[in-house]
Amino acid sequence: MAVLTSRFIRTVTALLTAVAVTVVAAGPVPAQTLQGSEYRVKAAFIYNFAKFVKWPEGSFDNATDQLVLCITPDSPATDAFYSLDNKVVGGRKLRVRKCSGVREIPECRIL
């Protein structure tokens, strides 16, 4: 019984050592990478959410009007949202713009 226990302990120790070496060798993941992933997920969520919105009559002047998504000028998610620019949502081209003032809000369909 002592041999089995000793072998088990050596096996577990070897596995834990291998895991520890792998984790250390992989190194830390920069926070910026994690934030970038978060923003891409948020942008994808907004894009997919927009696909399911039924826009009320009169929301657009004509069938060729673009769907404008406005973001704040200092948004850390700017790059993630700009990756959506020119995609099509419900037959309309999605345009991403920086909205720097309240006067621009009426042009936006998604804030």
C-alpha positions in Angstrom: 0.0 0.0 0.0 2.9 2.4 0.8 4.3 1.8 -2.7 1.1 2.7 -4.4 0.8 5.8 -2.3 4.4 6.8 -3.1 3.9 6.2 -6.8 0.7 8.3 -6.7 2.4 11.1 -5.0 5.3 11.1 -7.6 2.7 11.1 -10.4 0.7 14.0 -9.0 3.9 15.9 -8.3 5.1 15.4 -11.8 1.8 16.5 -13.3 1.7 19.6 -11.1 5.2 20.5 -12.0 4.4 20.1 -15.7 1.3 22.4 -15.3 3.4 25.0 -13.4 6.1 25.0 -16.0 3.5 25.4 -18.8 1.8 28.3 -17.0 5.1 30.1 -16.3 6.4 29.5 -19.8 3.2 31.0 -21.3 3.7 34.2 -19.4 1.2 36.8 -18.4 -1.6 37.9 -20.7 -1.4 41.7 -21.0 -4.5 43.5 -19.7 -4.7 45.4 -23.0 -5.3 42.1 -24.8 -8.1 41.2 -22.4 -9.7 44.6 -22.8 -9.5 44.4 -26.6 -11.3 41.1 -26.4 -13.9 42.6 -24.2 -14.6 45.5 -26.6 -14.8 43.1 -29.6 -17.4 41.1 -27.7 -19.4 44.2 -26.9 -19.2 45.4 -30.5 -20.4 42.0 -31.7 -23.2 42.0 -29.2 -24.4 45.4 -30.4 -24.1 44.3 -34.1 -26.1 41.1 -33.4 -28.6 42.9 -31.3 -29.2 45.4 -34.2 -30.0 42.5 -36.5 -33.1 41.7 -34.5 -34.4 45.2 -34.1 -37.6 45.9 -36.1 -37.2 49.6 -36.8 -40.6 51.5 -36.6 -42.1 53.1 -39.7 -40.6 56.5 -40.3 -37.3 55.7 -38.6 -35.6 56.2 -42.0 -36.4 58.6 -44.8 -35.9 56.0 -47.5 -34.8 52.4 -48.2 -31.2 53.5 -48.8 -30.6 55.4 -45.5 -27.8 54.1 -43.5 -28.0 52.7 -40.0 -25.7 55.0 -37.9 -24.0 53.8 -34.8 -22.5 56.6 -32.7 -19.8 56.2 -30.2 -18.2 58.7 -27.9 -14.9 60.3 -29.2 -12.9 59.0 -26.2 -14.2 55.5 -26.2 -11.6 52.8 -25.6 -13.7 50.5 -27.8 -13.3 52.7 -30.9 -11.3 50.2 -32.9 -13.8 47.4 -32.1 -16.8 49.4 -33.2 -15.0 50.7 -36.3 -14.6 47.0 -37.3 -18.4 47.0 -37.8 -18.3 49.9 -40.3 -19.9 49.1 -43.7 -21.4 45.8 -42.5 -25.0 45.3 -43.5 -27.8 45.1 -40.9 -31.4 44.5 -42.1 -30.5 45.5 -45.6 -28.9 48.8 -44.5 -25.3 49.7 -44.4 -24.0 50.2 -40.8 -22.0 53.3 -40.4 -19.9 54.0 -37.3 -19.3 57.6 -36.3 -17.9 59.5 -33.3 -20.6 61.6 -31.8 -19.0 64.6 -30.1 -22.1 66.5 -29.2 -25.8 66.4 -28.3 -26.7 68.0 -31.7 -25.4 64.9 -33.5 -27.6 62.5 -31.6 -30.7 62.7 -33.9 -28.6 61.3 -36.7 -27.8 58.2 -34.6 -29.9 55.1 -34.6 -27.7 53.3 -32.1 -25.8 55.0 -29.3 
